[in-house]
Every structure is written in C-alpha cells, then in structure tokens.
C-alpha cells in the first residue's frame, strides 16, 4: 500500500508480508530511500489473503492515518503453476486444490476484502473541490495481462484471479 497526503508533503508506504523478517527487511530498505525524501515507511506482518489479515491492516491504517485514506493500491499477488487437472489423479489432488485456493485467496479475495474494509476511510476523503490533488479517495487494483488473454503456461488460477480483479 502506498499513500500520499493531500498536500503531497508527506508520503507513506506500508508493506505487508506473512513473514515478519521479510517484511522488516523490505521496510528497512524502503526506509533508507524514504529518509532522504522525508517520508515514512510502516510494516505489518499479516496475511492479506485472509479476511482477518485485511481487517487487521485496515485497523492499523485507521489508527496510523486518523481514519482517512487517500489511495489504496492493491498490489499483492502470487502464481502457482498447477497441473490443469485433466486426469482423475490430478483433479483429486489435494496439492492442486490447495494451490488453486491459495492463488484465488491472495489475488482476488484479498483485493476484495481489503478494498471493502478501506472504503469508509476512502469515503472520508471525498470533497467538492475540483483540484485533482483533492479528489476523493481512490482504489487502484493491479491486474495482469494474464487476466486479459490466455497464457501458454499452466497458470489457470492466476489467469482467472487476475481476470476477476479487472472486473472488480
């Protein structure tokens, strides 16, 4: 999630990861860049593929940013090259089903759950101003060309999830 204040004087970047160490390392790297530009970086260890993770991130955002959010960028994503399940053994494979669910949970459900949790904060930013800096809050969903056209790789769950993101 990348946030910028309305007057553009302060920017925030919030990174999430299920792995606290990876999250902290990414935040420290970004902090080195941010310090030179008077910006701040926050990091939160959680799973945005779950409803609870999305609720936790939204609550963190409410607390840190005084219940306001100008822009939400949904950029989390994963791919898992799966067997397409054409034979009986593949169709019943727990691994295939786990991978399909994992991809849809993060790439699609996480985008939906986090957006839904953040809408009230985004609505608080609405204004009658015609100044583009003062536009109402926005949601930017990062999709993929894989969601627009069939791929040669066996990434059916990824392709479907990104096509669905384009339709949110």
VEXBARO-331850 format. One record per residue: x, y, z of N, C-alpha, C in turn; residue in three letters. Coordinates in steps of 0.1 Angstrom, whole numbers, padded with zeros to 4 digits, always signed. Last residue first. Layout:
BEGIN
XYZXYZXYZALA ...
This chain:
BEGIN
-0134-0061-0108-0138-0055-0095-0141-0040-0097UNK -0124-0070-0132-0138-0068-0131-0143-0062-0118UNK -0097-0075-0127-0101-0065-0138-0116-0061-0137UNK -0100-0096-0110-0095-0083-0105-0099-0072-0115UNK -0106-0117-0129-0116-0112-0119-0113-0099-0113UNK -0082-0119-0141-0093-0115-0149-0104-0110-0140UNK -0067-0128-0119-0064-0115-0125-0075-0110-0134UNK -0078-0154-0116-0078-0144-0105-0076-0130-0110UNK -0073-0166-0140-0087-0164-0136-0087-0153-0125UNK -0045-0167-0139-0052-0160-0150-0066-0157-0146UNK -0041-0183-0116-0035-0169-0117-0043-0161-0127UNK -0052-0207-0124-0058-0200-0112-0053-0185-0112UNK -0037-0214-0146-0051-0211-0148-0057-0204-0136UNK -0011-0218-0157-0013-0209-0146-0028-0205-0146UNK +0008-0232-0176-0003-0237-0169-0006-0229-0156UNK +0014-0209-0204+0018-0216-0191+0006-0221-0184UNK +0002-0195-0223+0007-0208-0227+0010-0216-0214UNK -0029-0177-0216-0014-0179-0215-0011-0193-0219UNK -0054-0155-0229-0049-0168-0224-0034-0169-0225UNK -0058-0122-0216-0056-0131-0227-0050-0144-0222UNK -0062-0108-0192-0068-0103-0204-0068-0113-0216UNK -0047-0117-0172-0062-0117-0170-0069-0112-0182UNK -0022-0113-0180-0027-0127-0180-0042-0128-0177UNK -0017-0087-0176-0021-0091-0190-0026-0105-0190UNK -0032-0079-0144-0021-0085-0152-0026-0088-0166UNK -0038-0055-0119-0041-0068-0125-0029-0073-0133UNK -0040-0037-0091-0030-0041-0101-0034-0055-0106UNK -0063-0012-0084-0061-0026-0084-0051-0030-0095UNK -0068+0015-0065-0061+0011-0077-0058-0004-0075UNK -0092+0036-0053-0086+0023-0052-0080+0020-0065UNK -0093+0069-0038-0092+0060-0049-0087+0046-0046UNK -0111+0097-0023-0102+0085-0022-0103+0076-0034UNK -0116+0126-0044-0120+0116-0034-0110+0104-0034UNK -0090+0151-0050-0100+0142-0054-0104+0132-0043UNK -0072+0171-0046-0082+0169-0036-0093+0160-0040UNK -0056+0172-0068-0050+0168-0056-0060+0165-0045UNK -0074+0184-0086-0071+0170-0087-0064+0164-0075UNK -0099+0206-0075-0085+0204-0075-0082+0189-0076UNK -0125+0209-0071-0122+0204-0085-0107+0203-0086UNK -0141+0198-0041-0131+0206-0048-0129+0200-0062UNK -0158+0185-0025-0164+0191-0036-0154+0199-0045UNK -0146+0152-0014-0147+0167-0013-0153+0172-0026UNK -0137+0123+0004-0144+0130-0006-0146+0145-0004UNK -0125+0110+0024-0116+0119+0017-0124+0127+0006UNK -0142+0092+0034-0140+0104+0042-0131+0114+0035UNK -0140+0071+0016-0151+0080+0015-0149+0093+0023UNK -0117+0058+0027-0116+0065+0014-0128+0074+0012UNK -0128+0047+0050-0117+0057+0051-0116+0064+0038UNK -0148+0029+0038-0152+0040+0047-0141+0051+0049UNK -0130+0011+0023-0140+0021+0016-0144+0032+0026UNK -0115-0008+0035-0110+0005+0034-0119+0016+0028UNK -0129-0032+0034-0125-0027+0047-0121-0012+0046UNK -0130-0036+0006-0142-0034+0013-0140-0028+0027UNK -0103-0039+0000-0110-0028-0005-0123-0025+0003UNK -0098-0063+0014-0091-0051+0018-0098-0039+0013UNK -0116-0081+0000-0117-0079+0014-0111-0066+0019UNK -0106-0079-0027-0119-0076-0024-0121-0073-0009UNK -0079-0087-0024-0082-0074-0030-0096-0070-0026UNK -0083-0113-0014-0076-0103-0006-0079-0089-0011UNK -0096-0126-0035-0103-0124-0023-0097-0113-0014UNK -0074-0125-0055-0088-0120-0057-0095-0116-0044UNK -0049-0133-0047-0050-0124-0058-0064-0118-0060UNK -0053-0149-0023-0045-0137-0023-0048-0128-0034UNK -0073-0169-0031-0074-0162-0018-0066-0149-0018UNK -0063-0178-0055-0075-0170-0055-0077-0163-0042UNK -0039-0191-0046-0039-0181-0056-0051-0172-0055UNK -0050-0210-0028-0040-0201-0024-0040-0189-0033UNK -0067-0226-0044-0073-0218-0034-0063-0207-0029UNK -0047-0238-0061-0058-0230-0067-0064-0221-0056UNK -0032-0252-0041-0026-0241-0049-0037-0232-0056UNK -0052-0270-0032-0045-0261-0022-0039-0249-0030UNK -0057-0285-0055-0067-0277-0049-0062-0267-0039UNK -0031-0297-0058-0037-0288-0069-0048-0279-0063UNK -0029-0312-0034-0019-0301-0037-0025-0292-0048UNK -0049-0330-0036-0050-0320-0026-0041-0309-0029UNK -0063-0342-0066-0050-0338-0059-0052-0327-0049UNK -0082-0348-0083-0085-0351-0069-0073-0348-0060UNK -0072-0342-0108-0084-0335-0103-0087-0337-0088UNK -0051-0360-0110-0048-0345-0108-0060-0338-0103UNK -0064-0384-0113-0055-0382-0102-0052-0367-0099UNK -0079-0380-0137-0086-0382-0124-0077-0379-0112UNK -0066-0353-0158-0068-0367-0154-0074-0368-0140UNK -0065-0326-0158-0073-0332-0169-0075-0347-0166UNK -0054-0305-0142-0064-0314-0137-0072-0322-0147UNK -0033-0288-0149-0046-0284-0152-0057-0294-0147UNK -0010-0283-0123-0014-0293-0133-0029-0289-0136UNK +0002-0249-0119-0005-0261-0115-0008-0270-0126UNK +0022-0226-0107+0020-0234-0119+0014-0247-0115UNK +0010-0199-0091+0014-0213-0088+0011-0221-0100UNK +0015-0166-0080+0012-0175-0090+0017-0189-0086UNK +0003-0137-0063+0011-0149-0064+0007-0157-0075UNK +0002-0103-0049-0002-0114-0059+0008-0125-0058UNK -0007-0070-0041-0003-0083-0037-0007-0093-0047UNK -0017-0045-0046-0006-0050-0055-0001-0064-0050UNK -0039-0020-0044-0039-0035-0042-0029-0041-0051UNK -0036+0010-0030-0031+0002-0041-0030-0012-0038UNK -0057+0035-0021-0054+0022-0017-0049+0015-0030UNK -0055+0069-0010-0054+0059-0021-0050+0046-0015UNK -0063+0082+0014-0065+0088+0001-0064+0078-0011UNK -0079+0077+0044-0071+0070+0034-0073+0077+0020UNK -0084+0080+0079-0085+0086+0065-0075+0078+0056UNK -0080+0076+0106-0093+0071+0100-0095+0077+0086UNK -0054+0084+0111-0065+0091+0116-0078+0088+0109UNK -0034+0067+0104-0037+0078+0095-0050+0085+0099UNK -0032+0047+0124-0020+0055+0120-0024+0067+0112UNK -0058+0036+0126-0051+0042+0138-0039+0051+0134UNK -0064+0028+0100-0073+0037+0107-0065+0044+0118UNK -0043+0009+0096-0044+0021+0088-0052+0032+0094UNK -0051-0010+0114-0038-0004+0115-0038+0009+0108UNK -0075-0018+0102-0075-0012+0116-0062-0004+0118UNK -0066-0028+0078-0075-0017+0078-0075-0010+0091UNK -0051-0050+0088-0044-0040+0081-0053-0027+0080UNK -0072-0065+0100-0061-0060+0108-0054-0049+0101UNK -0088-0071+0078-0093-0063+0089-0082-0057+0097UNK -0069-0087+0064-0074-0075+0058-0080-0066+0068UNK -0067-0109+0082-0055-0101+0078-0059-0087+0072UNK -0093-0118+0081-0087-0113+0094-0075-0104+0091UNK -0095-0128+0055-0104-0117+0060-0098-0110+0072UNK -0064-0134+0038-0075-0137+0048-0083-0125+0052UNK -0044-0124+0024-0053-0134+0017-0064-0138+0026UNK -0027-0109+0039-0038-0102+0032-0047-0111+0024UNK -0014-0116+0069-0017-0123+0057-0029-0116+0050UNK +0013-0097+0084+0000-0103+0084-0003-0109+0070UNK +0033-0074+0097+0033-0088+0094+0019-0094+0095UNK +0038-0043+0085+0029-0050+0093+0030-0065+0088UNK +0056-0012+0084+0055-0026+0080+0046-0033+0090UNK +0060+0021+0070+0054+0012+0080+0054-0002+0075UNK +0079+0049+0063+0076+0035+0059+0071+0028+0071UNK +0078+0083+0053+0078+0073+0064+0074+0059+0057UNK +0100+0109+0040+0088+0101+0040+0089+0090+0051UNK +0121+0126+0033+0112+0130+0044+0099+0122+0044UNK +0139+0116+0016+0128+0123+0010+0118+0127+0020UNK +0157+0100+0029+0162+0111+0021+0152+0120+0015UNK +0139+0082+0040+0146+0092+0049+0151+0104+0041UNK +0133+0065+0019+0123+0074+0024+0129+0085+0033UNK +0155+0049+0016+0151+0058+0005+0142+0069+0010UNK +0155+0035+0040+0167+0042+0036+0164+0052+0025UNK +0130+0024+0040+0132+0035+0049+0145+0042+0045UNK +0133+0003+0022+0125+0014+0018+0127+0026+0027UNK +0148-0014+0039+0153-0009+0026+0146+0003+0021UNK +0130-0018+0060+0143-0011+0062+0149-0006+0050UNK +0109-0031+0046+0106-0018+0052+0119-0011+0055UNK +0122-0055+0040+0117-0046+0029+0115-0032+0034UNK +0127-0065+0066+0138-0062+0057+0134-0053+0046UNK +0101-0068+0076+0110-0058+0082+0122-0055+0073UNK +0092-0088+0059+0085-0076+0059+0094-0065+0065UNK +0110-0109+0065+0110-0104+0051+0103-0090+0051UNK +0101-0113+0092+0115-0109+0089+0116-0103+0075UNK +0074-0120+0090+0078-0108+0097+0092-0103+0094UNK +0056-0131+0064+0069-0134+0070+0074-0121+0077UNK +0034-0121+0052+0032-0131+0063+0045-0134+0070UNK +0035-0086+0048+0040-0099+0045+0036-0109+0056UNK +0033-0053+0036+0028-0064+0044+0034-0077+0039UNK +0041-0019+0039+0044-0032+0033+0038-0042+0042UNK +0033+0013+0032+0030+0003+0041+0032-0010+0034UNK +0045+0045+0030+0045+0032+0023+0043+0022+0034UNK +0036+0079+0026+0038+0067+0034+0038+0055+0026UNK +0046+0113+0023+0042+0101+0017+0044+0089+0027UNK +0039+0147+0024+0042+0135+0032+0037+0123+0025UNK +0031+0166+0008+0043+0169+0015+0047+0157+0023UNK +0007+0165-0007+0019+0159-0013+0032+0161-0005UNK -0016+0172+0004-0007+0183+0000+0006+0179-0005UNK -0027+0147+0010-0033+0156+0000-0024+0167-0005UNK -0001+0121+0012-0010+0131+0018-0015+0140+0007UNK -0002+0088-0001+0004+0102-0002-0006+0112+0004UNK +0007+0054+0001-0002+0065+0005+0006+0078+0003UNK +0007+0021-0009+0014+0034-0009+0004+0045-0008UNK +0009-0012+0000+0000+0000+0000+0009+0012+0000UNK 
